Amino acid sequence: MKDLNTSVEKYKEELKKGDIQEAYVSLVKYVTSLSTAFSKSLSSKYSFGNLFQGYMDYTYFYYSNDFLRKRKLKMGLVLNHQKMQFEIWLLGQTKPIQEKYWSFFKETKWNKDRETKPQYSILEAVIVSNPNFNDLNKLTNKIEKQIVSVTEEILQEIKSIKSI
């Protein structure tokens, strides 16, 4: 592993260029605008939580409904910075809840290529890879359609569980 001073010097060099700050602020503002837009357009289906900026790894917000809350679950719309893609995550309130639902979802299409449970979630579904940030209206519409359809698919899977 590199020593911290070397990493900090590289970090300072990149910050001097200004591109990282500009991109990060713009991405966070965009995800914030998604949360605001969806809290209006999808308010009949879900309630939306606050935005979390993460550590330049993930920017996300939670959304839920009564069905999920009763099961101590929630969904997250996540911008994965490293992969630069939007994802939907199914999350449990506690580790035991996550483990319980992981035991079901590990055998579904959502986790077919996974050997182990994701670090923070029960499942992670990519909804937009390689987003075009030059057309935010089109991107927003695409994300909204995907949130509705993918979340509904996940909810149907949860409804089919008999043993939980």
C-alpha positions in Angstrom: 0.0 0.0 0.0 1.2 3.5 -0.8 2.1 5.8 2.1 -0.5 8.4 2.9 1.7 11.3 2.0 2.1 10.0 -1.6 -1.7 9.6 -1.9 -2.3 13.1 -0.4 0.0 14.7 -2.9 -1.8 13.0 -5.8 -5.1 14.1 -4.3 -3.9 17.7 -4.1 -2.7 17.6 -7.7 -6.1 16.4 -8.9 -8.0 19.0 -6.7 -5.9 21.8 -8.3 -7.3 20.9 -11.7 -10.9 21.4 -10.4 -12.6 18.7 -12.5 -13.2 16.4 -9.6 -15.0 19.0 -7.4 -17.1 20.2 -10.3 -18.1 16.7 -11.3 -18.8 15.6 -7.8 -20.9 18.7 -6.9 -22.9 18.3 -10.2 -23.5 14.6 -9.6 -24.7 15.2 -6.0 -27.0 18.0 -7.2 -28.4 15.7 -9.9 -29.2 12.9 -7.5 -30.8 15.5 -5.1 -33.0 16.6 -8.0 -34.0 13.0 -8.7 -35.1 12.7 -5.0 -37.1 15.9 -5.3 -38.7 15.0 -8.6 -39.6 11.4 -7.5 -41.0 12.5 -4.2 -43.5 14.5 -6.3 -44.2 12.2 -9.2 -44.1 8.9 -7.3 -45.6 10.1 -4.0 -48.6 7.8 -4.4 -46.3 4.8 -4.5 -43.4 5.6 -2.2 -42.1 8.0 0.4 -38.6 9.2 -0.1 -35.9 9.9 2.5 -32.9 12.2 2.7 -29.9 12.2 0.4 -26.6 10.7 1.6 -23.5 11.8 -0.2 -21.2 9.0 0.8 -17.5 9.2 0.5 -17.2 9.7 -3.2 -18.2 6.1 -3.5 -22.0 6.2 -3.4 -24.6 8.9 -3.5 -28.1 7.6 -2.6 -31.5 8.1 -1.1 -34.0 5.6 0.4 -37.5 5.1 -0.6 -40.2 2.9 0.8 -43.9 2.1 1.2 -46.0 0.4 3.9 -45.5 -3.0 2.4 -41.7 -2.7 2.8 -41.8 -1.0 6.2 -43.9 -3.8 7.6 -41.1 -6.2 6.6 -38.4 -3.8 7.9 -37.1 -3.3 4.3 -36.4 -0.3 2.2 -35.2 0.5 -1.3 -32.3 2.7 -2.3 -31.6 4.6 -5.5 -27.8 4.6 -5.7 -25.3 6.3 -7.9 -22.3 4.1 -7.8 -19.4 6.5 -8.5 -16.7 4.0 -9.2 -18.8 2.2 -11.8 -20.7 5.4 -12.8 -24.0 3.7 -12.9 -27.4 3.9 -11.2 -28.5 1.0 -9.1 -31.5 0.0 -7.0 -30.7 -1.7 -3.8 -33.0 -3.7 -1.5 -31.9 -3.1 2.1 -33.0 -4.5 5.5 -33.1 -2.5 8.7 -30.9 -4.9 10.6 -28.3 -7.6 9.8 -30.7 -10.4 10.8 -33.3 -9.0 8.4 -30.8 -8.8 5.6 -29.6 -12.3 6.2 -33.1 -13.6 6.2 -34.0 -12.0 2.9 -30.6 -12.8 1.4 -31.3 -16.5 2.0 -34.3 -16.1 -0.4 -32.8 -13.7 -2.9 -29.5 -15.5 -3.4 -31.4 -18.1 -5.5 -33.1 -15.5 -7.7 -32.1 -13.8 -10.9 -31.2 -10.7 -8.8 -28.1 -12.5 -7.3 -27.5 -15.2 -9.9 -23.8 -14.2 -10.4 -23.0 -13.6 -6.7 -21.3 -16.0 -4.4 -21.7 -13.9 -1.3 -24.2 -11.3 0.0 -23.5 -7.7 -1.2 -21.7 -5.7 1.5 -24.5 -3.2 2.2 -27.7 -4.7 0.7 -29.7 -7.8 0.0 -29.6 -7.2 -3.7 -28.3 -4.7 -6.2 -29.8 -4.2 -9.6 -28.2 -2.0 -12.2 -30.9 0.2 -13.8 -28.7 2.5 -15.9 -25.2 1.8 -16.9 -23.2 4.5 -18.7 -25.7 7.3 -18.0 -25.7 10.3 -20.4 -25.4 13.3 -18.1 -25.7 15.7 -21.1 -29.5 15.0 -21.4 -30.7 15.0 -17.8 -34.4 15.1 -18.7 -34.1 11.9 -20.7 -31.9 10.3 -18.0 -34.4 11.3 -15.3 -37.3 9.8 -17.2 -35.3 6.6 -17.8 -34.4 6.3 -14.1 -38.0 6.9 -13.1 -39.4 4.2 -15.4 -36.8 1.8 -14.1 -37.5 2.6 -10.5 -41.1 1.8 -11.0 -40.7 -1.4 -13.0 -37.7 -2.9 -11.1 -39.1 -2.1 -7.7 -42.4 -3.7 -8.6 -40.6 -6.8 -9.8 -38.7 -7.0 -6.5 -41.9 -6.4 -4.5 -43.6 -9.3 -6.4 -40.7 -11.5 -5.4 -41.1 -10.6 -1.8 -44.8 -11.2 -2.0 -44.1 -14.7 -3.3 -42.0 -15.7 -0.2 -43.9 -18.1 1.9 -41.4 -18.9 4.6 -40.4 -15.4 5.8 
